[in-house]
Amino acid sequence: RIAKGLHTFYYGWYGTPQVDGKWLHWNHEVLPHWQAEVNKNYPQIGVPYVPPAGIGSNFYPSLGPYSSRNVSVLHQHVDMMARAGIGVVVYSWWGRGIGDANGAPTD
């Protein structure tokens, strides 16, 4: 059953060497905490993650690090969202031909 009040965000900026020629977003640098005092406990700040074992995510995807340009993965993600009853998907998009420092355009 689809729940209209259940929303999720979907980020289409992930990439793999097999599909995109390099890792995109999975390998970003470990980001600093907003409180400098906390950063003293984390010497890995500023060091990039090394996929596929280490990824820039709090959760490891059940499909493994994937490319957002892999149509099969997209179909699986949509199916997972439908089975979970998600009623609204907000797709994060930078705009036509625009990407961020860690990725590529998601057109």
DRENFI-512459 format. One record per atom (N, C-alpha, C, O): atom name; y negated, z, x negated; residue number from 0. Coordinates in Angstrom, 1 decimal. Layout:
N
+------+--------+--------+--------+-------+
: bami :      y :      z :      x : sekol :
+------+--------+--------+--------+-------+
:   CA :      Y :      Z :      X :   NUM :
...
+------+--------+--------+--------+-------+
***
This chain:
107
+------+--------+--------+--------+-------+
: bami :      y :      z :      x : sekol :
+------+--------+--------+--------+-------+
:    N :    1.2 :    0.0 :   -0.8 :     0 :
:   CA :    0.0 :    0.0 :    0.0 :     0 :
:    C :   -1.2 :    0.0 :   -0.9 :     0 :
:    O :   -1.3 :    0.8 :   -1.8 :     0 :
:    N :   -2.2 :   -0.8 :   -0.6 :     1 :
:   CA :   -3.4 :   -1.0 :   -1.3 :     1 :
:    C :   -4.5 :    0.1 :   -0.8 :     1 :
:    O :   -4.7 :    0.1 :    0.4 :     1 :
:    N :   -5.0 :    0.8 :   -1.7 :     2 :
:   CA :   -6.1 :    1.8 :   -1.4 :     2 :
:    C :   -7.4 :    1.3 :   -1.7 :     2 :
:    O :   -7.8 :    1.2 :   -2.9 :     2 :
:    N :   -8.2 :    1.0 :   -0.7 :     3 :
:   CA :   -9.6 :    0.4 :   -0.9 :     3 :
:    C :  -10.5 :    1.3 :   -1.7 :     3 :
:    O :  -11.4 :    0.9 :   -2.4 :     3 :
:    N :  -10.2 :    2.6 :   -1.7 :     4 :
:   CA :  -11.0 :    3.6 :   -2.4 :     4 :
:    C :  -10.5 :    3.8 :   -3.8 :     4 :
:    O :  -11.2 :    4.6 :   -4.5 :     4 :
:    N :   -9.5 :    3.2 :   -4.3 :     5 :
:   CA :   -8.9 :    3.4 :   -5.6 :     5 :
:    C :   -9.4 :    2.2 :   -6.5 :     5 :
:    O :   -9.0 :    1.1 :   -6.3 :     5 :
:    N :  -10.3 :    2.5 :   -7.4 :     6 :
:   CA :  -10.9 :    1.5 :   -8.3 :     6 :
:    C :  -10.4 :    1.7 :   -9.7 :     6 :
:    O :  -10.1 :    2.8 :  -10.1 :     6 :
:    N :  -10.4 :    0.6 :  -10.5 :     7 :
:   CA :  -10.2 :    0.6 :  -11.9 :     7 :
:    C :  -11.0 :   -0.4 :  -12.6 :     7 :
:    O :  -11.5 :   -1.4 :  -12.1 :     7 :
:    N :  -11.3 :   -0.1 :  -13.9 :     8 :
:   CA :  -12.0 :   -1.1 :  -14.8 :     8 :
:    C :  -10.9 :   -1.8 :  -15.6 :     8 :
:    O :   -9.9 :   -1.2 :  -16.0 :     8 :
:    N :  -11.1 :   -3.1 :  -15.8 :     9 :
:   CA :  -10.2 :   -3.9 :  -16.6 :     9 :
:    C :  -11.1 :   -4.6 :  -17.7 :     9 :
:    O :  -12.0 :   -5.3 :  -17.4 :     9 :
:    N :  -10.6 :   -4.4 :  -19.0 :    10 :
:   CA :  -11.4 :   -5.0 :  -20.1 :    10 :
:    C :  -10.6 :   -6.1 :  -20.7 :    10 :
:    O :   -9.4 :   -5.9 :  -21.1 :    10 :
:    N :  -11.1 :   -7.3 :  -20.6 :    11 :
:   CA :  -10.4 :   -8.5 :  -21.1 :    11 :
:    C :  -10.8 :   -8.9 :  -22.5 :    11 :
:    O :  -10.9 :  -10.1 :  -22.8 :    11 :
:    N :  -11.0 :   -7.9 :  -23.4 :    12 :
:   CA :  -11.4 :   -8.3 :  -24.7 :    12 :
:    C :  -10.4 :   -8.0 :  -25.8 :    12 :
:    O :  -10.7 :   -8.1 :  -27.0 :    12 :
:    N :   -9.2 :   -7.8 :  -25.5 :    13 :
:   CA :   -8.1 :   -7.5 :  -26.5 :    13 :
:    C :   -7.5 :   -8.8 :  -27.0 :    13 :
:    O :   -7.3 :   -9.7 :  -26.2 :    13 :
:    N :   -7.1 :   -8.8 :  -28.3 :    14 :
:   CA :   -6.5 :   -9.9 :  -28.9 :    14 :
:    C :   -5.4 :   -9.6 :  -29.9 :    14 :
:    O :   -5.5 :   -8.5 :  -30.5 :    14 :
:    N :   -4.5 :  -10.5 :  -30.1 :    15 :
:   CA :   -3.5 :  -10.3 :  -31.1 :    15 :
:    C :   -3.5 :  -11.5 :  -32.0 :    15 :
:    O :   -3.9 :  -12.6 :  -31.7 :    15 :
:    N :   -2.9 :  -11.4 :  -33.3 :    16 :
:   CA :   -2.9 :  -12.5 :  -34.2 :    16 :
:    C :   -2.1 :  -13.7 :  -33.6 :    16 :
:    O :   -2.4 :  -14.8 :  -33.9 :    16 :
:    N :   -1.0 :  -13.4 :  -32.8 :    17 :
:   CA :   -0.2 :  -14.4 :  -32.3 :    17 :
:    C :   -0.9 :  -15.3 :  -31.3 :    17 :
:    O :   -0.7 :  -16.6 :  -31.3 :    17 :
:    N :   -1.8 :  -14.8 :  -30.6 :    18 :
:   CA :   -2.5 :  -15.6 :  -29.5 :    18 :
:    C :   -4.0 :  -15.9 :  -30.0 :    18 :
:    O :   -4.4 :  -17.1 :  -29.7 :    18 :
:    N :   -4.6 :  -15.0 :  -30.6 :    19 :
:   CA :   -6.0 :  -15.2 :  -30.9 :    19 :
:    C :   -6.4 :  -15.4 :  -32.4 :    19 :
:    O :   -7.5 :  -15.6 :  -32.8 :    19 :
:    N :   -5.3 :  -15.3 :  -33.3 :    20 :
:   CA :   -5.5 :  -15.5 :  -34.7 :    20 :
:    C :   -5.9 :  -14.3 :  -35.5 :    20 :
:    O :   -5.9 :  -14.3 :  -36.7 :    20 :
:    N :   -6.2 :  -13.2 :  -34.7 :    21 :
:   CA :   -6.5 :  -11.9 :  -35.4 :    21 :
:    C :   -6.5 :  -10.8 :  -34.3 :    21 :
:    O :   -6.5 :  -11.1 :  -33.1 :    21 :
:    N :   -6.5 :   -9.6 :  -34.8 :    22 :
:   CA :   -6.6 :   -8.5 :  -33.8 :    22 :
:    C :   -8.0 :   -8.4 :  -33.3 :    22 :
:    O :   -9.0 :   -8.5 :  -34.1 :    22 :
:    N :   -8.2 :   -8.2 :  -32.0 :    23 :
:   CA :   -9.5 :   -8.0 :  -31.4 :    23 :
:    C :   -9.4 :   -6.7 :  -30.6 :    23 :
:    O :   -8.6 :   -6.5 :  -29.7 :    23 :
:    N :  -10.3 :   -5.8 :  -30.9 :    24 :
:   CA :  -10.5 :   -4.5 :  -30.3 :    24 :
:    C :   -9.5 :   -3.5 :  -30.6 :    24 :
:    O :   -9.8 :   -2.3 :  -30.6 :    24 :
:    N :   -8.2 :   -3.9 :  -30.8 :    25 :
:   CA :   -7.2 :   -2.9 :  -31.1 :    25 :
:    C :   -7.5 :   -2.2 :  -32.4 :    25 :
:    O :   -7.1 :   -1.1 :  -32.6 :    25 :
:    N :   -8.2 :   -2.9 :  -33.3 :    26 :
:   CA :   -8.4 :   -2.4 :  -34.7 :    26 :
:    C :   -9.8 :   -2.0 :  -35.0 :    26 :
:    O :  -10.2 :   -2.0 :  -36.1 :    26 :
:    N :  -10.5 :   -1.6 :  -34.0 :    27 :
:   CA :  -11.9 :   -1.1 :  -34.2 :    27 :
:    C :  -11.9 :    0.1 :  -35.1 :    27 :
:    O :  -10.9 :    0.8 :  -35.2 :    27 :
:    N :  -13.0 :    0.5 :  -35.7 :    28 :
:   CA :  -13.1 :    1.7 :  -36.5 :    28 :
:    C :  -13.0 :    2.9 :  -35.6 :    28 :
:    O :  -13.4 :    2.9 :  -34.5 :    28 :
:    N :  -12.5 :    4.0 :  -36.2 :    29 :
:   CA :  -12.5 :    5.3 :  -35.6 :    29 :
:    C :  -14.0 :    5.7 :  -35.4 :    29 :
:    O :  -14.8 :    5.8 :  -36.3 :    29 :
:    N :  -14.4 :    5.9 :  -34.1 :    30 :
:   CA :  -15.8 :    6.2 :  -33.8 :    30 :
:    C :  -16.1 :    7.7 :  -34.0 :    30 :
:    O :  -15.3 :    8.5 :  -33.8 :    30 :
:    N :  -17.4 :    7.9 :  -34.4 :    31 :
:   CA :  -17.8 :    9.3 :  -34.6 :    31 :
:    C :  -18.1 :   10.0 :  -33.3 :    31 :
:    O :  -18.4 :    9.4 :  -32.3 :    31 :
:    N :  -17.9 :   11.3 :  -33.4 :    32 :
:   CA :  -18.3 :   12.2 :  -32.3 :    32 :
:    C :  -19.8 :   12.3 :  -32.2 :    32 :
:    O :  -20.5 :   12.1 :  -33.3 :    32 :
:    N :  -20.4 :   12.5 :  -31.1 :    33 :
:   CA :  -21.8 :   12.6 :  -31.0 :    33 :
:    C :  -22.4 :   13.9 :  -31.6 :    33 :
:    O :  -23.6 :   14.0 :  -31.8 :    33 :
:    N :  -21.5 :   14.8 :  -31.9 :    34 :
:   CA :  -22.0 :   16.0 :  -32.6 :    34 :
:    C :  -21.5 :   16.0 :  -34.0 :    34 :
:    O :  -20.3 :   16.0 :  -34.3 :    34 :
:    N :  -22.5 :   15.9 :  -35.0 :    35 :
:   CA :  -22.1 :   15.8 :  -36.4 :    35 :
:    C :  -21.2 :   16.9 :  -36.9 :    35 :
:    O :  -20.4 :   16.6 :  -37.7 :    35 :
:    N :  -21.3 :   18.1 :  -36.4 :    36 :
:   CA :  -20.5 :   19.2 :  -36.8 :    36 :
:    C :  -19.0 :   18.9 :  -36.5 :    36 :
:    O :  -18.1 :   19.3 :  -37.3 :    36 :
:    N :  -18.7 :   18.2 :  -35.4 :    37 :
:   CA :  -17.3 :   17.9 :  -35.0 :    37 :
:    C :  -16.8 :   16.9 :  -36.0 :    37 :
:    O :  -15.6 :   16.9 :  -36.3 :    37 :
:    N :  -17.6 :   15.9 :  -36.5 :    38 :
:   CA :  -17.1 :   14.9 :  -37.4 :    38 :
:    C :  -16.6 :   15.4 :  -38.7 :    38 :
:    O :  -15.7 :   14.7 :  -39.3 :    38 :
:    N :  -17.0 :   16.6 :  -39.1 :    39 :
:   CA :  -16.4 :   17.1 :  -40.4 :    39 :
:    C :  -14.9 :   17.3 :  -40.3 :    39 :
:    O :  -14.3 :   17.4 :  -41.4 :    39 :
:    N :  -14.4 :   17.5 :  -39.1 :    40 :
:   CA :  -12.9 :   17.7 :  -39.0 :    40 :
:    C :  -12.1 :   16.4 :  -38.9 :    40 :
:    O :  -10.9 :   16.4 :  -38.9 :    40 :
:    N :  -12.8 :   15.2 :  -39.0 :    41 :
:   CA :  -12.1 :   13.9 :  -38.9 :    41 :
:    C :  -12.5 :   13.0 :  -40.0 :    41 :
:    O :  -13.5 :   12.2 :  -39.8 :    41 :
:    N :  -11.9 :   13.1 :  -41.1 :    42 :
:   CA :  -12.2 :   12.2 :  -42.3 :    42 :
:    C :  -11.9 :   10.7 :  -42.0 :    42 :
:    O :  -12.4 :    9.9 :  -42.8 :    42 :
:    N :  -11.2 :   10.4 :  -41.0 :    43 :
:   CA :  -10.8 :    9.0 :  -40.7 :    43 :
:    C :  -12.0 :    8.3 :  -40.0 :    43 :
:    O :  -11.8 :    7.1 :  -39.7 :    43 :
:    N :  -13.1 :    8.9 :  -39.6 :    44 :
:   CA :  -14.2 :    8.3 :  -39.0 :    44 :
:    C :  -14.7 :    7.1 :  -39.8 :    44 :
:    O :  -14.9 :    7.2 :  -41.0 :    44 :
:    N :  -14.8 :    6.0 :  -39.2 :    45 :
:   CA :  -15.3 :    4.8 :  -39.9 :    45 :
:    C :  -14.1 :    3.9 :  -40.4 :    45 :
:    O :  -14.4 :    2.8 :  -40.9 :    45 :
:    N :  -12.9 :    4.4 :  -40.4 :    46 :
:   CA :  -11.7 :    3.7 :  -40.9 :    46 :
:    C :  -11.1 :    2.9 :  -39.7 :    46 :
:    O :  -10.9 :    3.5 :  -38.7 :    46 :
:    N :  -10.9 :    1.6 :  -39.9 :    47 :
:   CA :  -10.3 :    0.8 :  -38.8 :    47 :
:    C :   -8.8 :    1.3 :  -38.5 :    47 :
:    O :   -8.1 :    1.7 :  -39.4 :    47 :
:    N :   -8.5 :    1.2 :  -37.3 :    48 :
:   CA :   -7.1 :    1.3 :  -36.9 :    48 :
:    C :   -6.3 :    0.2 :  -37.4 :    48 :
:    O :   -6.8 :   -0.9 :  -37.6 :    48 :
:    N :   -5.0 :    0.4 :  -37.6 :    49 :
:   CA :   -4.1 :   -0.7 :  -38.1 :    49 :
:    C :   -3.0 :   -1.0 :  -37.1 :    49 :
:    O :   -2.0 :   -0.3 :  -37.1 :    49 :
:    N :   -3.2 :   -2.0 :  -36.2 :    50 :
:   CA :   -2.2 :   -2.3 :  -35.3 :    50 :
:    C :   -1.0 :   -2.9 :  -35.9 :    50 :
:    O :   -1.1 :   -3.4 :  -37.1 :    50 :
:    N :    0.2 :   -2.9 :  -35.3 :    51 :
:   CA :    0.4 :   -2.5 :  -33.9 :    51 :
:    C :    0.7 :   -1.0 :  -33.8 :    51 :
:    O :    0.6 :   -0.4 :  -32.7 :    51 :
:    N :    1.0 :   -0.3 :  -34.9 :    52 :
:   CA :    1.3 :    1.1 :  -34.8 :    52 :
:    C :    0.1 :    2.0 :  -34.4 :    52 :
:    O :    0.2 :    2.9 :  -33.6 :    52 :
:    N :   -1.0 :    1.7 :  -35.1 :    53 :
:   CA :   -2.2 :    2.5 :  -34.7 :    53 :
:    C :   -3.2 :    1.6 :  -34.0 :    53 :
:    O :   -3.6 :    0.5 :  -34.5 :    53 :
:    N :   -3.7 :    2.0 :  -32.8 :    54 :
:   CA :   -4.6 :    1.2 :  -32.1 :    54 :
:    C :   -5.8 :    2.0 :  -31.6 :    54 :
:    O :   -5.7 :    3.2 :  -31.5 :    54 :
:    N :   -6.9 :    1.3 :  -31.3 :    55 :
:   CA :   -8.1 :    2.0 :  -30.9 :    55 :
:    C :   -8.0 :    2.3 :  -29.4 :    55 :
:    O :   -8.7 :    1.7 :  -28.6 :    55 :
:    N :   -7.1 :    3.2 :  -29.0 :    56 :
:   CA :   -6.9 :    3.5 :  -27.6 :    56 :
:    C :   -6.2 :    4.9 :  -27.5 :    56 :
:    O :   -5.5 :    5.3 :  -28.4 :    56 :
:    N :   -6.6 :    5.7 :  -26.5 :    57 :
:   CA :   -6.0 :    7.0 :  -26.3 :    57 :
:    C :   -4.5 :    6.9 :  -25.8 :    57 :
:    O :   -3.8 :    7.8 :  -25.9 :    57 :
:    N :   -4.2 :    5.8 :  -25.2 :    58 :
:   CA :   -2.9 :    5.5 :  -24.6 :    58 :
:    C :   -2.3 :    4.2 :  -25.2 :    58 :
:    O :   -3.0 :    3.3 :  -25.4 :    58 :
:    N :   -1.0 :    4.2 :  -25.5 :    59 :
:   CA :   -0.3 :    3.1 :  -26.0 :    59 :
:    C :    0.2 :    2.2 :  -24.8 :    59 :
:    O :    0.9 :    2.7 :  -24.0 :    59 :
:    N :   -0.2 :    1.0 :  -24.7 :    60 :
:   CA :    0.2 :    0.1 :  -23.6 :    60 :
:    C :    1.7 :    0.0 :  -23.5 :    60 :
:    O :    2.4 :   -0.2 :  -24.5 :    60 :
:    N :    2.2 :    0.0 :  -22.3 :    61 :
:   CA :    3.7 :   -0.2 :  -22.1 :    61 :
:    C :    4.1 :   -1.5 :  -22.6 :    61 :
:    O :    5.3 :   -1.7 :  -22.9 :    61 :
:    N :    3.3 :   -2.5 :  -22.5 :    62 :
:   CA :    3.6 :   -3.9 :  -23.0 :    62 :
:    C :    3.3 :   -4.0 :  -24.5 :    62 :
:    O :    3.6 :   -5.1 :  -25.1 :    62 :
:    N :    2.8 :   -3.0 :  -25.2 :    63 :
:   CA :    2.4 :   -3.1 :  -26.6 :    63 :
:    C :    1.0 :   -3.7 :  -26.6 :    63 :
:    O :    0.5 :   -4.1 :  -25.6 :    63 :
:    N :    0.4 :   -3.7 :  -27.8 :    64 :
:   CA :   -0.9 :   -4.3 :  -28.0 :    64 :
:    C :   -0.8 :   -5.8 :  -27.5 :    64 :
:    O :    0.1 :   -6.5 :  -28.0 :    64 :
:    N :   -1.6 :   -6.2 :  -26.7 :    65 :
:   CA :   -1.5 :   -7.5 :  -26.0 :    65 :
:    C :   -2.8 :   -8.3 :  -26.2 :    65 :
:    O :   -3.8 :   -7.8 :  -26.6 :    65 :
:    N :   -2.7 :   -9.6 :  -25.9 :    66 :
:   CA :   -3.9 :  -10.4 :  -25.9 :    66 :
:    C :   -4.3 :  -10.6 :  -24.4 :    66 :
:    O :   -3.5 :  -10.9 :  -23.6 :    66 :
:    N :   -5.6 :  -10.4 :  -24.2 :    67 :
:   CA :   -6.1 :  -10.6 :  -22.8 :    67 :
:    C :   -6.1 :  -12.1 :  -22.4 :    67 :
:    O :   -6.4 :  -12.4 :  -21.3 :    67 :
:    N :   -5.8 :  -13.0 :  -23.4 :    68 :
:   CA :   -5.8 :  -14.4 :  -23.1 :    68 :
:    C :   -4.4 :  -14.9 :  -22.8 :    68 :
:    O :   -4.1 :  -16.0 :  -22.5 :    68 :
:    N :   -3.4 :  -13.9 :  -22.8 :    69 :
:   CA :   -2.0 :  -14.3 :  -22.5 :    69 :
:    C :   -1.8 :  -14.2 :  -21.0 :    69 :
:    O :   -1.8 :  -13.1 :  -20.4 :    69 :
:    N :   -1.7 :  -15.3 :  -20.4 :    70 :
:   CA :   -1.6 :  -15.4 :  -18.9 :    70 :
:    C :   -0.4 :  -14.6 :  -18.4 :    70 :
:    O :   -0.5 :  -14.0 :  -17.3 :    70 :
:    N :    0.7 :  -14.6 :  -19.1 :    71 :
:   CA :    1.9 :  -13.8 :  -18.7 :    71 :
:    C :    1.5 :  -12.3 :  -18.6 :    71 :
:    O :    1.9 :  -11.6 :  -17.7 :    71 :
:    N :    0.8 :  -11.8 :  -19.6 :    72 :
:   CA :    0.3 :  -10.4 :  -19.6 :    72 :
:    C :   -0.6 :  -10.1 :  -18.5 :    72 :
:    O :   -0.5 :   -9.1 :  -17.8 :    72 :
:    N :   -1.6 :  -11.1 :  -18.2 :    73 :
:   CA :   -2.5 :  -10.9 :  -17.1 :    73 :
:    C :   -1.8 :  -10.8 :  -15.8 :    73 :
:    O :   -2.1 :   -9.9 :  -15.0 :    73 :
:    N :   -0.8 :  -11.6 :  -15.6 :    74 :
:   CA :    0.0 :  -11.6 :  -14.4 :    74 :
:    C :    0.8 :  -10.2 :  -14.2 :    74 :
:    O :    0.8 :   -9.6 :  -13.2 :    74 :
:    N :    1.3 :   -9.7 :  -15.3 :    75 :
:   CA :    2.0 :   -8.4 :  -15.3 :    75 :
:    C :    1.0 :   -7.3 :  -15.0 :    75 :
:    O :    1.3 :   -6.4 :  -14.3 :    75 :
:    N :   -0.2 :   -7.4 :  -15.6 :    76 :
:   CA :   -1.2 :   -6.3 :  -15.3 :    76 :
:    C :   -1.6 :   -6.3 :  -13.9 :    76 :
:    O :   -1.8 :   -5.3 :  -13.3 :    76 :
:    N :   -1.9 :   -7.5 :  -13.3 :    77 :
:   CA :   -2.2 :   -7.6 :  -11.9 :    77 :
:    C :   -1.1 :   -7.0 :  -11.0 :    77 :
:    O :   -1.4 :   -6.3 :  -10.0 :    77 :
:    N :    0.1 :   -7.4 :  -11.4 :    78 :
:   CA :    1.3 :   -6.8 :  -10.6 :    78 :
:    C :    1.3 :   -5.3 :  -10.7 :    78 :
:    O :    1.6 :   -4.6 :   -9.7 :    78 :
:    N :    1.1 :   -4.8 :  -11.9 :    79 :
:   CA :    1.1 :   -3.3 :  -12.1 :    79 :
:    C :    0.0 :   -2.7 :  -11.2 :    79 :
:    O :    0.3 :   -1.6 :  -10.6 :    79 :
:    N :   -1.2 :   -3.3 :  -11.2 :    80 :
:   CA :   -2.3 :   -2.7 :  -10.4 :    80 :
:    C :   -1.9 :   -2.7 :   -8.9 :    80 :
:    O :   -2.2 :   -1.8 :   -8.2 :    80 :
:    N :   -1.3 :   -3.8 :   -8.5 :    81 :
:   CA :   -1.0 :   -3.9 :   -7.1 :    81 :
:    C :    0.1 :   -2.9 :   -6.7 :    81 :
:    O :    0.0 :   -2.2 :   -5.7 :    81 :
:    N :    1.1 :   -2.7 :   -7.6 :    82 :
:   CA :    2.1 :   -1.7 :   -7.3 :    82 :
:    C :    1.6 :   -0.3 :   -7.3 :    82 :
:    O :    2.1 :    0.6 :   -6.6 :    82 :
:    N :    0.5 :   -0.1 :   -8.1 :    83 :
:   CA :   -0.1 :    1.2 :   -8.1 :    83 :
:    C :   -1.1 :    1.4 :   -6.9 :    83 :
:    O :   -1.6 :    2.6 :   -6.8 :    83 :
:    N :   -1.3 :    0.4 :   -6.2 :    84 :
:   CA :   -2.2 :    0.5 :   -5.0 :    84 :
:    C :   -3.6 :    0.4 :   -5.3 :    84 :
:    O :   -4.5 :    0.8 :   -4.4 :    84 :
:    N :   -4.0 :   -0.1 :   -6.4 :    85 :
:   CA :   -5.4 :   -0.2 :   -6.8 :    85 :
:    C :   -6.0 :   -1.3 :   -5.9 :    85 :
:    O :   -5.6 :   -2.4 :   -5.8 :    85 :
:    N :   -7.1 :   -0.9 :   -5.2 :    86 :
:   CA :   -7.8 :   -1.8 :   -4.2 :    86 :
:    C :   -8.9 :   -2.6 :   -4.8 :    86 :
:    O :   -9.3 :   -3.6 :   -4.2 :    86 :
:    N :   -9.5 :   -2.1 :   -5.9 :    87 :
:   CA :  -10.7 :   -2.7 :   -6.5 :    87 :
:    C :  -10.6 :   -2.8 :   -8.0 :    87 :
:    O :  -10.3 :   -1.7 :   -8.6 :    87 :
:    N :  -10.7 :   -4.0 :   -8.6 :    88 :
:   CA :  -10.7 :   -4.1 :  -10.0 :    88 :
:    C :  -12.0 :   -4.6 :  -10.5 :    88 :
:    O :  -12.5 :   -5.6 :  -10.0 :    88 :
:    N :  -12.7 :   -3.8 :  -11.4 :    89 :
:   CA :  -13.9 :   -4.2 :  -11.9 :    89 :
:    C :  -13.7 :   -4.8 :  -13.3 :    89 :
:    O :  -13.2 :   -4.1 :  -14.2 :    89 :
:    N :  -13.9 :   -6.1 :  -13.5 :    90 :
:   CA :  -13.7 :   -6.8 :  -14.8 :    90 :
:    C :  -14.9 :   -6.7 :  -15.6 :    90 :
:    O :  -16.0 :   -7.2 :  -15.2 :    90 :
:    N :  -14.8 :   -6.1 :  -16.8 :    91 :
:   CA :  -15.9 :   -6.0 :  -17.7 :    91 :
:    C :  -16.1 :   -7.4 :  -18.4 :    91 :
:    O :  -15.2 :   -7.9 :  -19.0 :    91 :
:    N :  -17.3 :   -7.9 :  -18.4 :    92 :
:   CA :  -17.6 :   -9.2 :  -18.9 :    92 :
:    C :  -19.0 :   -9.2 :  -19.5 :    92 :
:    O :  -19.9 :   -8.8 :  -18.9 :    92 :
:    N :  -19.1 :   -9.8 :  -20.7 :    93 :
:   CA :  -20.4 :   -9.8 :  -21.4 :    93 :
:    C :  -21.3 :  -10.9 :  -20.9 :    93 :
:    O :  -22.5 :  -10.9 :  -21.1 :    93 :
:    N :  -20.7 :  -12.0 :  -20.4 :    94 :
:   CA :  -21.4 :  -13.2 :  -20.0 :    94 :
:    C :  -20.9 :  -14.4 :  -20.7 :    94 :
:    O :  -20.2 :  -14.2 :  -21.7 :    94 :
:    N :  -21.2 :  -15.5 :  -20.2 :    95 :
:   CA :  -20.7 :  -16.8 :  -20.7 :    95 :
:    C :  -21.0 :  -17.0 :  -22.2 :    95 :
:    O :  -22.2 :  -16.9 :  -22.6 :    95 :
:    N :  -20.0 :  -17.1 :  -23.0 :    96 :
:   CA :  -20.2 :  -17.4 :  -24.4 :    96 :
:    C :  -20.6 :  -16.2 :  -25.3 :    96 :
:    O :  -20.9 :  -16.3 :  -26.4 :    96 :
:    N :  -20.5 :  -15.0 :  -24.7 :    97 :
:   CA :  -21.0 :  -13.8 :  -25.4 :    97 :
:    C :  -19.8 :  -12.8 :  -25.6 :    97 :
:    O :  -19.1 :  -12.6 :  -24.7 :    97 :
:    N :  -19.7 :  -12.3 :  -26.8 :    98 :
:   CA :  -18.8 :  -11.2 :  -27.1 :    98 :
:    C :  -19.5 :  -10.1 :  -27.8 :    98 :
:    O :  -20.7 :  -10.2 :  -28.0 :    98 :
:    N :  -18.8 :   -9.1 :  -28.1 :    99 :
:   CA :  -19.4 :   -8.0 :  -28.8 :    99 :
:    C :  -19.0 :   -8.0 :  -30.3 :    99 :
:    O :  -18.3 :   -9.0 :  -30.7 :    99 :
:    N :  -19.4 :   -7.1 :  -31.1 :   100 :
:   CA :  -19.1 :   -7.1 :  -32.5 :   100 :
:    C :  -17.6 :   -7.0 :  -32.9 :   100 :
:    O :  -17.2 :   -7.4 :  -34.0 :   100 :
:    N :  -16.8 :   -6.5 :  -32.0 :   101 :
:   CA :  -15.3 :   -6.4 :  -32.2 :   101 :
:    C :  -14.5 :   -7.4 :  -31.5 :   101 :
:    O :  -13.3 :   -7.4 :  -31.6 :   101 :
:    N :  -15.1 :   -8.3 :  -30.8 :   102 :
:   CA :  -14.3 :   -9.2 :  -30.0 :   102 :
:    C :  -14.9 :  -10.7 :  -30.0 :   102 :
:    O :  -15.7 :  -11.0 :  -30.9 :   102 :
:    N :  -14.4 :  -11.4 :  -29.0 :   103 :
:   CA :  -14.8 :  -12.8 :  -28.9 :   103 :
:    C :  -15.2 :  -12.9 :  -27.4 :   103 :
:    O :  -14.9 :  -12.1 :  -26.6 :   103 :
:    N :  -15.9 :  -14.0 :  -27.1 :   104 :
:   CA :  -16.3 :  -14.2 :  -25.7 :   104 :
:    C :  -15.0 :  -14.2 :  -24.8 :   104 :
:    O :  -14.0 :  -14.7 :  -25.2 :   104 :
:    N :  -15.2 :  -13.7 :  -23.6 :   105 :
:   CA :  -14.0 :  -13.6 :  -22.7 :   105 :
:    C :  -14.1 :  -14.6 :  -21.5 :   105 :
:    O :  -13.5 :  -14.4 :  -20.5 :   105 :
:    N :  -14.8 :  -15.7 :  -21.7 :   106 :
:   CA :  -14.9 :  -16.7 :  -20.7 :   106 :
:    C :  -13.5 :  -17.3 :  -20.3 :   106 :
:    O :  -13.4 :  -18.1 :  -19.4 :   106 :
+------+--------+--------+--------+-------+
***
